[in-house]
Amino acid sequence: MVTQLPSKTAAVLVYSRPILVFGGMVCALAVMWTRDPAVYTLGVCLLLLSMTFDLIDGWFSTRYRPNAPLAHLADRIMDKLVYSIIFPVVAVGTMWRLSVFAPDLSRNQLLHAIFVLLLCVTVLIRDNFAAFMRSFALRQGTEPESIEFTRLRTIVAAPVAALLYAHAFYVPQVSSAWIYRWTATMGSLSLRTLFFIEILFLIINLGSIAAYCRKYGTVCLDELCFGDQVLRRKILSVLPNALTIMNAMMGLIAVFFAYQGRFREMYFMIIGAATFDKLDGSVARKLGLTEPLPGALTQKKVNLGNLMDDFADGISFCIAPAWIFYIAMTRLGNDRFAAVPVGWIALLYAIAGIGRLIYFTLDKSPIPGFFKGLPSPAAALLVLAPIVIFDQAFATFPGWIGFWGYFVIVTIVFSAFIMNFYPLRYMHMGRAMSRNPWFGRITAIVLTVTAFTPFLGQVCLGFMIVYVLSPLVTGRVDPHVAARESRVE
C-alpha cells in the first residue's frame, strides 16, 4: 500500500486539475453575483493549486508511473479541459470587471479587455491546432514526440491564466486577512505590467503554432498538395507572411506605448519587430521559398513577399521611429527644443529609411550576407535607445534633459545619413547569431537581465554603437561565410 501511494498521488495530480479549475469557475460566477472577497480568494487559490499540479505532475508521472500507457494522452486531455474552462471564464470576467468597477471607462481598459479576448481565442485555437496536427501525423505513420517540444507554452499558460483570473475577478475591499492581501496584489497589477505579460504570452503561443507547423507540416502538405509544388509553395508562404504581419503589428504597438509615455515597453516592441523581421526571412529561406521552382524561370526580385516585407519594415523601422521621436521631443522637451524643426527631422528620417528600403529591393548587385549601409532595423534600435535614456532623465535626472535631447536629435540625423551611405558594409546580424548560437544566447541573457534595471537604454545604446562600428572588423569577412545561416564548422 505504501509503494502504491506515490503512483496514486501522480494520478491525483493529473486528473484533479479540471475539478479544481471547475471550482474556480464556480467561484467566479459567485463573485459576479455576490462580489464576496472570500469567494474571490478561494477561486484564486484553486487556480494556483491547479497551476502547481500542472507544473509537478510530469515529474511525478515520470518517476512513479513511467510505463503508464495513457500518461501523455491524459496530460494533453487534461490541459485541453483546463484551458477550455479557464480562458473563456477569464474573457468573460475581464468584460464583467469593466462594467462593474470601471464606470468611467478609459480607452486603455477597453483595449486591454479586447486584447485579453483575442489572447484567449488564440490559446484555444493553438490547442485545437496542435491536437489536429498530432493526430493527422499519427494517422500518416509519423511518430509524435513523447515529450511535448513546445513545453514552454504549456508551462507559461497556467500561471498566466491564474494571473488573469486574479485580475478579472478582483474585488477591491479593505481586509485584514493576509491571504486576501496576497491575492489582491495579483489582482491589482497595473495595465502596463499586464500588457507586457500578455504580449509575451501571445508571442509564445504563436511560436508554438510555428513549431508544430515545422514538425508536422511536411506530412500535412504531402497529403494536401498531391505533388502540386505551386500549391505547396502558396501554403508554405502563409507562415513567413504571418511573421511579416507580426513585424508591422509590433511597430504599431510601439507607437501606442509611446503615446502612453511607456518608452521602455516601446523599445521591447521594436526589438520584437526586429526579431520577427529576422524570423520571416530565415523561415522563408529554410522552406525554400526564396528559390525558383525546378524548371521555372528565375524568380523576380520584386514579388509579393518582398513587398510585404518592405511594407512591414517601413512601418516598424522607418515611420514608427520617426513618429516616436516626434512624440518624445514634443512631450518630454518642455519647449526646450522649440527652435529645432522636430517634425522635419522626423520626416527626413522616415523618407531616408523608405529610400533605403527601395534601394535594397532594387539593388542589382547585392553582397551576400551584408547590407549596404546601416540596415533599417539597426537604425531604428539606434535611434530609439537614447529616447529610453531621455525619458529616464526626464523622470529622475532633470539636469541631463538638454544633453540627451540633443543627443537624440543628432542620433536620428546621423542614422538617416548612414542608412543611405552604401559604401559601408554591415554584416547580417541575424545570420551571425545563427552561426554562433552562444553569441545570440549571451545577447538574450544580457537584454533579459537589463530589462529589469534602469540601464536598459544604456546597454542597448552600447550594443548599437558597437554594431555601427563593426564594419571596421567585419568588412574583411568573406561574403560566402557571412551569408551562411548554420554554424561555421
VEXDO-367451 format. One record per residue: x, y, z of N, C-alpha, C in turn. Coordinates in steps of 0.02 Angstrom, whole numbers, plus 50000, padded with zeros to 5 digits. Example, Ala and Ser with C-alpha at 12.3 -4.5 7.8 and 13.67 -1.06 7.14 Angstrom:
BEGIN
506604971650390506154977550390506604983550390506424988850354506844994750357506455000250394
***
This chain:
BEGIN
500414993950000500005000050000500435006350000500985006150038501425011950041501745013149973501935007649939502265008449874501795011149822501135010049830500655012549781500465019849793500645022549851500445029349867500735034549818501395034349801501635039249752501295038649684501145032449663500805031549599500105034549601499755033549656499085036549662499135044149666499655046749699499755053949702499855056949633500245053349592500345055649523499685055949485499265050849495498615050849461498175056549485498195057949550497805063549578498035070149548498695071149542498955077349514498725078449442498695072949403498505073549333497755074749326497345070749361496625070649348496225075449391496525078549440496145083149483496135090349457496555091849409496595098749384495935101249355495585097549312494945100049288494445101349344494455097249397493995098349453494155104949488494805106249499495005112449531494815118549489494925118049424494765123649380494015124649375493635119149375492905119849375492675123249439492995121649496492845125149558493005132549553493555134249518493715141249507493185144649466492905141249416492365144149375491745145349418491585140649462491005141649506491125147649552491725148349577491885154149620491825160649580492035160449517491985166449475491265168449466490825163649453490115165149446489835168049511490065165149567489825167649632490075174749645490685176249625490955183049634490555188049593490375186249532489975190749490489285191949520489035187049558488365187649586488385191149655488885189449697488895192049766489445197049780489975197049739490555201449750490865200249819490905194049837491175192149902491935191049895492345194749931493075193849925493315187049950492945184049996493145177350020493085172249964492535172749925492445168149869492975169349816493135175849805493665177549757494325174449778494495174949842495115172049867495135164549858494555161249871494515153949862494635152149789494325155849743494415154349672495135155049650495475160349672496175161349654496605155649682496465153649743496845148149774496745141649735496135140249713496015134249673496415134449608496445140249576496825140949514497565140049527497815142949580498525142249596498695135049613498245131549647498355124449662498375120349598497915121849552497915118349488498555119849449498795126049452499415127849419500005123849448500025123149514500555119349546500535112049525499945109149522499875102249499500125101549427499975106449386500175106249316500935106349309501275109849354501995110549350502365104349375502055100549421502415094949452502145088149431501575087849396501295081349379501745077449332502085080949287502525077349241503105073949277503385077349327503935074249366503685068149404503095068649435502825063049473502675057149426502385058649368502215053249322502835049749295503345053649280503965050749254504315046349307504275048549369504635044949422504255038949448503595039549456503215034249489502745030449442502605033149382502195029449334502515029849265503145027549259503505028449196503215024449138502865018949151502605014649098501855015349088501555020549115500835021449106500685022649032500265018549000500175019148927499805025448906499395028248950498995034048931499245040448965499855040448990500095046149030500095052548989500425052348930500485058548890499815060548861499415055648839498755057248813498315060248867498345057448928497935060148983498145067248999498805068548998499035075249014498785080348963498785078448899498545083048847497785084148854497425078848869496695079548877496535083948937496905083048991496785087349050496945094649033497485095748996497655102548976497085105548934496815101648888496285104148845495655105848886495485101548934494905102948976495015109149019495605109749047495755115449090495725121949051496045122248992496065128448954495385130048924494995124748908494315125948881493865129048933494015127948997493615130849051493865137749070494515138249084494765144249118494815150249072495035149349009495135155248967494485158548945493945154848929493305158348919493065161948982493175158849042492985162149104493365168649113494015168649097494415174749103494165180149055494005178248993493755183148945493105186348970492645182248995492015184949022492145189349083492595187049127492745190849188493055197649173493465198049122493765204549104493235209449082492765207149041492215211549020491775213449080491655208649125491245210049184491575215349228492215214949236492565219849278492495226849249492495227449183492405234049152491715236849169491205232749166490525235249176490375236749249490735233649296490585234449367491045239449401491695238749389492185242749427492505248349387492295249249325492585254649284492025258649252491645262349292491095266349262491355271649214491925274749230492235279549185492745275749142492485272449091492885267949050493405271749010494025269649015494565272748976494725268348916495065271348867495245267548807495735261948824496185263148871496665257948890496315251848920495825253048963495465247448993495065243448941494735247048895494365243648843494835239748797495405242848780495885239448737496165233248771496275233648836496525227848872496005222148872495375223848882494855218648881494815215348813494855219248760494835216448692495445212048680496025214348704496635210448693496605203848731496335203848792496255197648830495795192848793495255195448763494805191148724495185187948666495565191848628495945189148572496465184148596496775185548654497275180848681496955174248699496365174448730496025168248749495825164148687495595167648635495425164148573496045160948542496605164548544497225161848516497445155548553497385155548619497585149648658497165143548638496515144548632496075138948614496205136548543496335141248497496495139348428497145135348427497625137648465498275134148466498185126948491497795125948544497715119248571497365114648521496845117048489496495112948439496925111648378497305116648358497755115748300498295110548317498575110848378499085106048397498805098948398498195098148425497885091448426497765088848356497535093148311497415091048242498065088848208498595092848216499225091348182499515084748208499485083648274499745077348301499345071348277498685071748279498275066048259498345064648184498395069948144498475068948071499145065548057499675067948089500335064948077500345057748101499995056248156499975049348181499625044748133499085047148101498735042948051499155041747990499625046347976500055045547917500675041547933500735039047995501305034848012501885038448043501825044848058502365048648090502275048148165502805046048198502785045348271502825052148305502345053948347502405060248384502935059748438503195065448457503705065548509503385063748577503755060048617503495057948682503435063748731503865068748724503845074648767503665080548723503185084448744502945090048704503505095048694503685096148630504255100448617504095107848624503455109348635503285116348649503085116948723503465113648766503295113548837503295120448868503705125048840503725131848867503035134948867502655133948813501985136748808501535133748862501605127148874501195123948924501365126248995502005127149008502225129349074501975136349089501975140649038501785147649048501035148449052500645144149019499925145149012499575145249080499735140449124499385140049188499515146249232500145148549241500235154649280499895160749251499905161449185499585167249153498825166849163498545160849158497825160149169497635162049241498045159849289497905161649359497965169149370498465172249339498555179449347497975183349317497755181349257497195184849225496545183749265496455177749293495875176349334495885180949395496465181649428496525185949487496375193149470496565195349410496425202249390495695203149371495415198449335494735199249309494215199449364494295195449416493775194849468493985198149534494475202449530494715205849591494155210349619494025209549684493515213449719493865218149768493905224549753494255229149798493885229649865494245228249919493955228749985494505228750037494405232450091494885232650145494785226350187495315222550195495265216350234495925215250271495875212350331496465210950371496745203950357496395199950317496625193150304497235193450258497785190150280498405190450242498325187150173497935181750169497865178350105497485182650054497015186650078496665191150032497145196650008497555199250054498025204450033498515201649982498695195349989499155192249942498835191349873498225188849871497875188149807497705194949777497565199849820497405206549794498005209749760498605207749781499215210249747499215208249674499025202149659498985199949590498405203249553497845204049588497265206849555497315214249540497745217749575497805225049565498415227049526498705222449487499275224249445499065229549394499535233649374499395239049326499295236149257498935239849215498835237749146499505237349109499965241549128500625241549097500965234749105500955232049166501255225449179500865219949145500205220349148499795215149116499895214849041499915220649009500035220848937500695217548920501205218948958501865216048944501845208448949501535205849002501495198549011501075195348957500515198548940500065195648890500365195648820500735200748803501055200948737501585195448732501975194548785502455189048784502115182248778501555181448813501185175148809500905174048738500675179448707500425178848638500985176748591501575179648599502145177748557502325170448567502315168048629502475161048642501965156448609501325158248610500815154148577500915153948501501065159748472501185159848400501815155848383502325156248426502915152248414502775144848420502325142948465502135135948472501775133448409501335137548381501005135748319501515134748263502005139348260502525138748209502935132348219503065130548282503445124448296503065118248273502415118048283502015112348259502015112048183501975117848151501995117948077502665115148052503205117048087503855114648067503935107148078503635104548133503705097548149503285093148104502655094848095502185090448060501945093347993502185099247974501925102447914502065098647850502645095447846502825091747785502335086047771502155082447824501685076847817501005079347792500765084847821500115087547801500135090047729500675093447709500715096047641500755090547590501105085047605501135079447559500435076647545500005076747597499325074147589498875079147553498975085547566498525090647538498675092547467499315092647448499515095547384499545090547327499585084047341499625078947288500165080447237500745082747261501295084147215501285090747180500775094847192500735101447160501205106247197501775107647167502285111747200502075119047207501685121447158501455128447162500975129347222500505124647229500045124947286500425124147351500915119647352501315118647412501665125047433501945128547383502305134747399501825140147424501235140447396500745145447419500545144147492500455137747509500275136147578500855137747626501465135947605502045137247647502165144647658501985148747608502115155947614501695159247667501165155847692500745158747743501145160147807501605155647825501965156347888502435162447888502895163147838503305169247839502905175647830502355175347792501935181347785501605183247851501405178147891501125179647957501655182848003502265180447999502805183548038502935190648016502875191947951502955198747925502415203347952501795200847954501245204847982501365206348056501625201348093501785202548163502325207848171502785208148124503295213448123502955220248121502485221148074502135227548069501715229048131501395223848159500985224848218501405227148277502005224448284502445226548338502625233948332502745236248271502885243348261502305247748281501695245748264501115249748282501005249648358501115243848390501045243448463501575247848496502165248248467502685252548495502465259848495502135262048441501885268948439501345269948492500925264848502500405265248554500725266148623501245262248638501585262948702501915269848709502195272348654502505278948657501985284348673501385283748645500855288548661500665288248735500745282448765500595281748837501175283848881501735285948850502325287848888502715281948915502625276048887502965269948910503505268148859504065271548864504585270948813504995264648822505045261848882505385255448890505005249948854504345249648864503945244648830503965245748754503975252048734504045253648663504665250348633505225250848670505845248148643505815240448638505475237248686505395230048683504995228048620504495232148603504095230648544504515231248480504965236148478505395236848419505885231048416506135228748474506555222748474506155216748448505525216248469505095210948443504995211448368504905217548343504835218548270505465216348233506045218048260506675215948229506745208348231506515205148286506545197848291506105194648238505485197148230505045194448178505325195748108505665201448099505965202848034506515197848019506895195848071507405190748060507095183948046506555182348083506245175748076505915174748008505565179947982505195178747920505665177147862506235180647858506715179047805507035172247816507205170647879507515164247893507045158447878506405159147898505915153947885505805153147810505755158747774505655158347701506235154647667506845156047689507425152547658507435145147676507265143447740507275136447759506725132447724506165135847709505625132447673505725132247598506265135347575506415135347503506005140147463505705145147495505265149847459505655155147422506305155847437506705160947402507015158347338506955151747326507255148747267506705147347215506855148047151506345146547100506205139147097505605137347075505425130347067505855127147012505985120647017506375117246965506025117946897506415120146847506145121146780505785127646769505715131746822505375138146815505875143546798505615149246777506035154946763506335157646827506865161546821507175164546880506685168746918506665167946982506195171647024506325179147021505795182947016505865190147011506105193047077506505198447071506755201747131506185204947170505705207947134505135211147166504535206447161504295203947217503705199647219503285201547280502735198047289502275199747343502605199047412503005193747421503335192747485503815198447501504215200447451504685206047462504315212547476503765213647440503385219847451503085219947521502815214247543502545213947611503085215147663503675212247652504225213247699504435220547702504485223747643504675230747641504135235147673503505233347663502965237147693502995236747769503095230647796503155229847869503765233447896504325232947860504935236447883504835243947881504485246347830504355253547826503945256047885503465251947908503055253947965503465253648030503805247948042504125246848107504785250548115505155251348060505845253948066505945260748033505445263247999505505269847967504985274747995504345273047987503815277548009503755277548085503735271648117503655271348189504205274848228504855273848212505375277548249505315285048239505145287348178505065294548167504485297248208503945293548210503355295448248503515295748323503865290548347504035290248418504515295948436504985297448391505445303148402505055309648410504565310648367504165316748371503765317048437503485311248457503105310948520503565312648579504155309648580504615310648637504845317848641505025320748584505305327548586504775332748602504155331648581503625336548596503355335848666503355329748694503075328648760503585329348816504205327348803504715327348856505165333448853505145337048797505605342548789505445348748829504805349448849504595355448887504805361948852504695362148787504845368048746505595369748745506025365248768506745366548765506995366448693506655362648651506895361648582506405364848532506095370248552505615373648508505945376248445506595378048450506935380648391507155375148343507115368948364507325363248322506725360848281506805360148215506235357848173506125350348182505835348548239505755341448257505345337748204504795340848182504375337548132504745336248067505145340948044505515340047982506055334647990506365334448048506875329248060506545322248060505965321648091505605315248090505425313248019505195318147980505015316647910505635314747870506205318147883506825316347849507025309147863506975307147926507165300247943506705295247908506045296547910505575291847879505715291247804505835296847770505975296647698506635293147684507145294547725507795291247716507735283747726507345281547775507255274347786506885271047729506355274247705505975271347649506405271147586506805276447575507265276447518507775270847522508015269447583508485264047592508165257147577507525256247596507175250047581507075249247506506915254647472506825254347399507475252447365508035255447387508685253747358508855246447370508715244047431508865237047447508465232247403507845233947388507425229647347507655229647274507855235447248508025236147177508775235247163509175234147214509895233447205510045227547160510405228747105510555223347057511205219747072511585222147120512215218847137512295218247213511845214547246511895213847319512505209747339512745210847399513315207047426513035201847474513125195447461512835190247505513075191147577512595190847623512755191247694512875198147721512845203247679512985210047700512435214847678512355220247715511925225847696512365231547672512145235047622512475241247601512155246947640512535250047683512255255047728511965251647790511835255647841511555252947903510855250347890510695244047906510025241347895509515245147937508905245647911508385249547945508205247048014508185240348028508055238248098508585240748147509215240348126509755242748170509705250348179509525253948126509455261148132508895262948181508345259248178507785260548224507995259348296508355253748308508575252348377509085257448400509505260048354509995265148372509645271648390509125273548353508775279848364508385279648430508065273948444507595273648500507935272248567508535269348567508885268048630509005274448670509275279948640509355286048680508695289248700508145287748665507495290348686507285287148753507455280748762507325277548827507715280948882508345282648867508765286248917508495293248928508265296448874507975303148878507355303248924506935298148917506345297548960506555296449033507065292349044507305291149112507595297549142507965301449102508245307849126507685312749144507155312749104506595317149118506275315649185506275309249205505955307249267506405307849328507055306449319507495306049378508095310749376508315312849317508895317249312508735323249267508345328049293508145333749251508725337749223509295337649257509865341449232510145338849167510005332649151510265329549090509765329749032509205332849041508695332948988508965336148925509295341948932509555345348873510065341248835510525338148872511045334048839510735328348800510305324348833510025318548799509535320448744509205326148752508765328448698509155329848634509705333448640510115334948581510475328648557510635324148602510935317748582510455313748538509815313748557509305310248517509255313448447509265320048445509205323548380509805321948335510405322248363511005320648324510995313348301510765308848344510755301748327510275300348269509685303348269509205301848216509445304748149509765310548150510035313348088510615309048063511045306948109511605302648090511355296048061510835293048092510565286748068510265287447998509915293047986509625294147920510165294547867510745297447885511295297947837511635291147826511805287647881512195281547874511785275847844511125276147849510715271047816510815271247741510945277147714511005277847641511725279047619512205277547663512905277947644513125270847622513015269347559513055262447535513765259547530514295263447529514965260247530515095256147593514755257847649514845253947710514485247147704514815241847728514515235147726514415232647797513775231247813513605228747880513395221447875513695217347917513525210247917512815209247942512485204247914511815202347935511845199448005511615203148055511695201148125511305194848140510705193948111510315188048124510675181648102510995181848043511355176048020511985174848061512295180248084512885179548127512695175948192512105177548220511875174148280511715166848266511445165348207511295158448190511935154348183512455157348157513095153748150513445152948217513325157648263513645157448329513095157748383512795152048399512225152148447512415155148515513035154248536513235156948601513175164548602513305167748544513255175048541512525177248550512065173648517511355175248525511115174048595511355168648627511145167148696511395172448745512015174548736512295179648781511915186148773511765188048710511385194148698510695193848730510355188148723509685187348753509715187748828510225184648859510295184748932510415191948956510865195548922511015202348942510395206748937510025206148882509415210248874508895208448926508825202048941508335199848991508505202649060509145202349078509355204849143509265212449148509485216049097509445223349098508735225849091508275221649068507575223749062507285225649129507555222749183507295224049250507735228949289508155232649253508595237549284508485244349249508745249749278508685256349246509175257249188509565252149170510095253049121509935249949053509295248849039509105245848975509335250148917509175256648920509355261048864510105261448855510485261948909511215262548903511525256248873511295250348895511565244048869511395243348795510775244648776510575244048705510945249148662511035255148688511415260148650512135257848640512435254748691513105252048684513145246648631512645242048630512625236848580512595239948510512175245048501512085247948435512695251948412513035255148459513655258748440514185253748416514235248048451514705242848429514525240448358513865239548345513665237348278513815242648225513715248948242513865254348194514605254248175515035252648223515755252548210516005245748185515555240748181515755234048163516065233248094515905237448043516235236547978516995237047981517265240248032517985240548040518295233648049517885228848075518125222048087517815217148038517165217548028516805212647987516865213947912517135219647894517195221047822517645216247786518085212747822518555208047790518285200947788517675199747814517385193047813517175191247742517305185047722517115182747655516345182647649516065185447596515335185647589515005178747590515335173647565515045166947566514995164247638515465166147680515425164247751514885168347786514845174847770514355179247802513645177347785513535174247726512855172547703512605166147734513035162247768512815155847797512395157047858511875152847866511435153347924511565147947975511945142847956512105137548003512795138748032512965135048083513595135948118514175134348071514685138648073515275137648032515705132148064515835126848026516235121148052516975122848048
***
